[in-house]
């Protein structure tokens, strides 16, 4: 990596350190959630580990004051960058009343927070794509200068919502950016059994939009692609499909055992490309991140994660009668 790639992209030293810190925070929250799950304290984890670089690189290329995001269930890096806190994510993991996503009603990873313009997600995969397209249509109708950004896994790109959403966005030239986080597995189904084309981005041509494939383990490469896509959208040039090729370092979820379908050597190779390690190396080579500062980040984030865990574990569950809230007219 060139030592000044971030400067060429208009990113300050402070901004790339903030990106690294956000990636590290996502990783440490996620690792803690796995421990809590294995201890029987939280019911379910669906992991972002390995994909933080793509998520944070993309989020930092957006305008986090006005743009809308429709994240998929792995996108802890995106929602943290958009303002969700470690405490709020832990409240969701423990399914407590204060969980901002759903008051403890949804599975973890079903993000939604109105104040930070995070659109509520649903369990059927890819349903968030037409929602993001609808938000982009609203921006066009109301002549407002924001984009919507939607993410999904490559397995989800085979669902009907993907095709209908992108086709509509292409026809109407809507300001929506779709990023497929291609971690090479749809739960247990490898990439070559999911798609007949070489890249997910090859599909963009059929929808009349540019398609680009980038290294999802490199946050700066993802940042550049999303930044350019946002500029296109703001100039009235319509949508973009981005494929960020990355690695899932864990099983699909805490209910899955990836040893049944992945060789251990494959996971070891993926760990060698770990986005956290490679981005830290870039920052150190550029003279931005010192060993001492990295140690400070780890200490600070460990404290945040410990406090978030303690708070969420002690927080009250929802009152049983609240289950009917927002279901019937009151």
N, C-alpha and C positions, 0 to 999 in steps of 0.2 A: 504493500500500500504506500502510495506517495504520502509524505508527511503533512501536506497541506491541502488534502482533498476537501476537507470541511470548509476551509477558507474560500476555495474556488466555488463552493456551493452557497456562499454567503452566510455560513454558520460561524459564530464566534467560538472561542475556546470554552467560554462559560456554557454556551448552549450545548456543545457536544458532551461536556461533563454532566450536564443535566440529563441528557439522553442516556448516558451510561448509568447514572444513578437510578433513573426510572426503570431501566432494564434489570438492574440488580435488585431493586425493590420487588419487581414482579417475580423474579426467580426465587427470592427468599420467602415471599408470602406463599408461593406455590409449594416450595419444599416443606414449609411448616404445615401446610394443609395436608400433605401426604402423611406426615407423621401423626397429625391429629386423626386422620382417617384410620390409619393402622392401629391407633390407640382406641378406636371405637368412639371417638368424641364427635366427629362430623361424618355424615353419611356418604358423601360422594365428592370426588374431585375429578375434574377434567382439565388437563394440564396445559400450561403455556410453555413449558420448558423446552428450549431450543428455538422457539419462534419469537422471542422477545425483540430481537433486532429488527425483524420485519415490521412488527407491530409498532414499536416506538419510532423507528425511522419514518414510517408512514404518518403517524399521528403528528409528529413535529413538523411535517411539511404542510399540514393543514392550518387553517386559521382557527385556533382552539377557542376563540371568543365568539365566533358566529357559525361555523360549520356544524353539520349534524353527522353523527356516526351511527351506523347500524352494525354493531359488532357481532361476530359469532362467538360460540361458547368458550373458545380458547383465548379470547382477546384481552387478557388482564393488562397487558402492556398498553393497549389502546385506551382502556377506560381509566387507568391510572394517569396517563398523559392528559386526558380530558377532565381530570379533577376528582375522580372517585378516590377515596382514601383507603389505606390499609385496614383501618377500623371497620369501614363500611363493607369491605370485601370479606372480612372475617365474620361480621354479623350475618352476611349471606351464607357463608360456609356452615355456621352454627344454626342457621334458619331461625334467627331471632326476630322479635317484633320490629326492631329498629332497622332491619335490613332495608336499604333504600330501593332495591330492585323490586321487591314484591312483599315486603313485610314477612318474609320467611315462608312464603307460599310456593315459590318456584324452586326448581333445582338450582344448585350453584352454577354459575356461568351463564345464567339467563339475565344478562345485564339490562338495566333500564334506569335512567335518572334524568328527569325532566330538566332540572336546573342546569345540567351540563350537556343537554342536547344529545343524550344517549338514548336511542330508540329502544323500546322494550322488545326483547327477543322472545322467541317461542321455541318449543321443543322440536317440531318438525323442521328439518334442516332446510335452509335457503329461503324460508318464508320472509326473511329480513330483506331480501334483494328487491322484491316489488315495493316494499315499504320505503326503502331508500330512493327508489325511482319516483315514488309518489311525492316524497319530500322535494326532490329535484324539480318535479313538475310544478309544485307549489312555488318554488323559487322563480321559475320562469314566468308563471302566470302573474305573480305579484311583483315581478321585476326586482327581485332582491338579490344582492350580491353574496350568495353563499353557495357552497357545494354540499352534496351529501356523499359520504364515504361508506362503503359497505364491504365487509370481509366475509369469506367463507372458505371451507376446505375444498380441495380439488374433487373429492368424492361428490360434494354437493353440486358441482358444476354439471352433473348429469341429471339433475332434477328439473322438472318443468318450469319451476319458478325462475331458475337461472335464465332459461331461453326466453321466456315471456318478458321478464324484466329487462333484459339487455336489448331485446328486439324493440320494445316500446321506447327505451331510452335512446336507441340509435335512430329510430324513425323521427322522434321529436327533438333530437339533438339536446338532450337534457344534461345539466351540470352534475353528473353523478360519476364517481370513480369506484370501480369494482376491483378489489384486490383479492385474488385467490391465493391463499397460503397453502402452497403445494408441499405437504410434508410426506408425500409419496405413498400414503396409506389411507384408504377409506375404512376406518376401523382396522380390519385385517386384510383387506383386499389391496394388493399392490397396484401401483400406477398402470402397469401394462395390461391389467385386466379391467381397467376402468375406462380408458380412452384409446381410440384407434389413432388419433393424431399425435404428433411428437410433443407439442406443447398445448397447454390449456389456452394460451394466448392466441393460438392459430384460429380459434373459434371467433375471434373479434371481427374478422373480415366479413363473416356472414351477417353481422349486425351493423356493419357500416361504421366501425370505430377502430382506432388504432389498438393494437395488442402488443404488449411488450413483456418479455420474460427477463427477470432480474435475479441476482443472487440474494435470496432472502436472508442469508446469514450475515450480510453486509448492510448495516443500517444506513450508511451513506448512499449506497446504490439505490436502495428503496426510497430514501428521502428524495433523491434526484428525480426518480421516475414519478413519484406522487406530486412533487412540486410542479413538474412540467405538465402533468395531467390537470392539476388545479388551474394553472395559467390558461390552458386550452379551454377549460370549462368556463372560466371567467371571461374569456374572449368570445364566448358564444359558439365555440367550435364543438361542443357536445361532449359525450362520454368517452372514457378510456377503460380498457380492460388490462390490468396488470397481474402477472403471475409471479409471485415471489417464491422461488424454490428453496425450501428450508428443510429442517430435520426435526422430527418429533423424538425427544430423548426419553420419553416415558411410554408406558402402555397407553392405549387410546383413552382409558379412564381408569379409575380405581377399581372398577368391576371387570377389567380386562387383563389378560396375561399375554403380553406380546411375545413371550418365549415360545408360544405355540406356532407362530408364523414368521418370526424374525430370527436370523442367526445372530448370536452374540457378537460376532465379528463386525456385523453391519452396524450395530449400536455403538461399538467401540470406535469405528471410523467416524460416525456422526459426532461423537463426543470430542474427537480431535478437531472438528470444525465448529465447536461450540461458539455461538455468537458472542457470548459474554467474554470469553477468553480472547477471541480474535479482536474484538473492539477495544478491550483493555490494552492489548499489545499495540494496536494502532495509536491509541492515545499516549502510551508511554514512548513509542518511537517518535511521536510528534512533540514530545517534551511537555505534554499537558498534564498527564496523570503520573504522579510520583507514587512510590510504594507506600509512603506515609499517608498520602491523601486517600489512596485505595483502602488502606487499613481504617482510616477515619470513616469512610463511606460504609464499610462493613459494620463497624461498631454502631454508627448512627442508625443504620437500617435494622440491625439486630434488635436494638432498643425499641424501634417503632413496631416491629413485628411482635415482640414480646408483649408490649403494652396493648396492641390490637387484639392479640390472642386472649389475654387476661380479661380485657373489657368485654369482648364478645362472649366468652365462656360464662361470665357472671350475669350478662344482660338477660332480661326476662323474655320468655316466649310470648307469642301473641295469645290474647285471651281467646278461648275456644269459640265464644259467640261472635268473634270478629270474622269467622270463616264466611259468614253470609254477607259481609260488607261489600258493597259495589256489585252485588249479584242482583238484588231486587231493588226496586225504587223505594226510597225511604221518605 
